[in-house]
């Protein structure tokens, strides 16, 4: 196991903040992952597992423990016939890699997620979705292998265990790590899947700051009850932020995106002060609460 010290996480986070890891290692197998967790526990250190680094914000300039990069990337066909395929995918597999293979092979179910950053494990843990049409990465999941936080128990669970809901899965409360997932994909014409994927990606580029240093949507959408109370046409948090006149507003090196107000852009990757980020997010939350009596909740994971 290769333990590195004082590693900048900018290259591993889509928001490109300058947080450093006191200790850093990569794990490309279940035994390697367990060894890394055991090392952290032996040294009485906290640890944090990262995948694609999207939907993730560190609160401090240095993480005081061990960052473990999940590099379990294998994609294996387990079963296949003329109509469908069952695939085992490592939790650290980039979604882009899996989606590209699915499009090439004619595996349907992931095409609307073209352009979604992150890894399979992260997408399942956060129940990542696309809304036009509504589709979840978890829709085709059959079962998954989980590792507990102590790194000493491995078990297989079926899809219902996750209790998938809006931006939620059970592992958010249990702290378990998704080692791999088994997916069932019906087969379809690759040309049809590519057409759907291209349309989804084009819409993403029109409505989101694709290519900018962001961590995706920063806040959760509001509840249906609040939407009805305020008689709003949408539950979008970005809609409320925009109506408060905050689109394009900057604090130091961070700015509310002019394309989509629920995205915060790091204008100076690797250099911006984290304090500016939290001053900006506090400004947003304060104005939303004053105008709408709603307390926005972060969608991103804060560590």
Beta strands, then each sheet from edge to edge (+ up, - down):
strand 1: 4-8
strand 2: 20-27
strand 3: 47-50
strand 4: 56-57
strand 5: 62-70
strand 6: 75-80
strand 7: 84-90
strand 8: 129-131
strand 9: 134-136
strand 10: 141-147
strand 11: 154-158
strand 12: 177-186
strand 13: 250-251
strand 14: 254-256
strand 15: 264-266
strand 16: 301-302
sheet 1: 1+ 2- 5- 3-
sheet 2: 4+ 16+
sheet 3: 6+ 7- 12+ 10- 11+
sheet 4: 8+ 9-
sheet 5: 13+ 14- 15+
end
